[in-house]
Amino acid sequence: MKMKFSTPIGGMLDQLTVTEEINRRPDPKGSIKLTISSERGFELNRPMSPGNQTVEIHFEDQDSYAHLLGHNVQLVRLADKDDEELLRELADWMDWRMPGSLVFRAPEGVEMLGGSMEMTAGSTAFYHVNLEPGDYAWIAEIPDPDAHNMLKTFRIPRGHSNAR
């Protein structure tokens, strides 16, 4: 059986083909590890750096939040990581219970780059991204992500790449 999925939405979804063939390739080697925990939120093993990155996203556990779903992680590029109003708008937009959220485009000043949707405890996903200088945030699609330590802003400075 071969299934093909495709979508016109750029950045967050892409075409893939599912086959019965077993993938025997080893997992990619992450250049950075992001662990997600309902107790501690997002934890990175080192600061993000410019250039090509393979982010190893490990779901230490999984929990249900006020929106009745678990946690995930998305990477966004921000116009200004210090703009508290923009961060509030983004957090509200990421909560599917809010009118217009996740339906219309992200708030102005936010570019969605991708990440990983909810996974079961112990699961690991890999995400490839090329980080250019600028402001970014890791955020979960949960109500009030900042209160759960699941909204982390960072800046990629100008300079040479430390990526592996």
C-alpha positions, 0 to 999 in steps of 0.5 A: 500500500502506498499513500501520498499526502500533499498540502498547499500550506508552506512552512508547516506541512509538506508532501510525504509518501508512506510505503510498506518498506521498513526504514533501516536507516539510523536516526539523524544525529542532532546538533542540538537536543530539545527536551520537553517535559510537563514538569520543566517545560523546554530544556536545550542542551546548549544555546542555539547557533546560526546555520544548519541545525538538526534539532533532536526533540525528545518528549520526556513525558506527555500531559493533557492541558486545559485545551484537552490536548498534549504539548508539542513544540513549534519554532517561530521567527519573531520581528522582536523577541522583546515585544511582550504584546507580540508574544501574548498575541502569539500565545493566544493564537497558538491556543485553538480555543481562541476565536480565529486561532490557528485558522488565520495567518500567524500574528504580524511579526511572526513566521512559523518555521515548523517543529513537532506535533504531540508525541507519546512519552519517550518519543523523539522527533528530528527537525532540520532548520537553517537559522539566520541571524534574528529573533526566534522562539520555541513555543507549545500550542497549549494555553498559557505556554509561558506559565509552563516554561514552554515559550522560550525566546532567543536571538541568533547573533551575527557571526560564524556558524557553530552548527555541526 
